[in-house]
Amino acid sequence: MRKKVTVTICLFMIASLLYGCFKGEQTSKEMDIPEEISYVDEADMDEEEDIETEEVVETEEVAERVLYLIDASGLVVPQTVELPKKEGAALQVLEYLVKDGPVTELLPNGFQAVLPAGTDIIGVNLIEDGTLIVDVSEEFSDYQADEELQILQAMTHTLTQFNEVDRIKIWINGEEIDEMPVNGTPISEGYSRYHGINIYVKDEPNVVENNAFTVYYPKNYDEDVFYVPVTQYAETKDDLYSTIFTALMDGPEYQFKTKQVFNDETALVEATLSQNGVLQLIFNDEVLLDRSSATIADEVVETIVRTYTALDDVEAIDIQVENGATIVNEAGEPYEEPVTLESLTSSIKM
């Protein structure tokens, strides 16, 4: 009889210990519940035992921004990147132009940031006339003379992507400067896109009296293609659209190592700008990649759209061929509406 009682007591003690262990383990797990989780009522659990809870994962909101960086040839080239969305976007993009800064992990092969390492962006201030004052630390002055225009062009084009900004002025440690600190480029009146980017001067034009325009040439970087903006000068405004297309056909491929996307005999037949900013460009059929299907190469369209929408009065491009055929892209989709830069870049990499 005593043996039975002893066994019973032992079994009871073991059961109690096991219960305590299991209860302790359960309590530990309950304290470790993630903050965002779906809870299920016990009554519902009885009815449906296989309910699974899903953990909600927070994702940081991002925004696409254009940074003007330096490629292996020393050209200032736009790159579209996704940055954390935050207030003070102008200050943020400047911080991503600093060498060895947060942009480092985003740089494509062969590219580098433009502002000297250690430069601190003290602040930015937009005044009424569209001028953005950029205040930087003294480390900003630590660059070579041949980098001065790259710095001005990259800062200006990066910041004027924001509609409110027309030009920039630079201060160092709270003091306005009238010229750049190394090579003396005048900036007392501010610096804008009007001053150009990757300037290509041919036949010594009068850069004061001639009309400046910027064309975009595609360039291969490993397996990617990016578009290099190049400012040139025309002697007359009378036929600017044709002059621009001639520049596209004759572009400085050797100097800038860009690629030619047009067939040799491509010609611009007619150009007409409507009141709503749509530029209709009619080409001969040499502009097509495949005449039988009226297919036009995607790179040709992108080159045309980027180049002509850089003009102040052009909002969209209506590309036509003189035989009246409905042109299609390389995926076989017809161009039924004029093409804007925004619609173009929403589905492709910049």
Helices and strands as residue ranges (DSSP letters): H 2-31, H 42-47, E 62-70, E 76-84, H 89-95, G 104-106, E 121-126, E 131-136, G 138-141, G 145-147, H 148-159, E 167-172, E 175-176, E 191-192, G 193-195, E 211-221, E 224-234, H 240-249, H 253-256, E 268-273, E 278-283, G 285-287, H 298-308, E 316-321, H 341-345
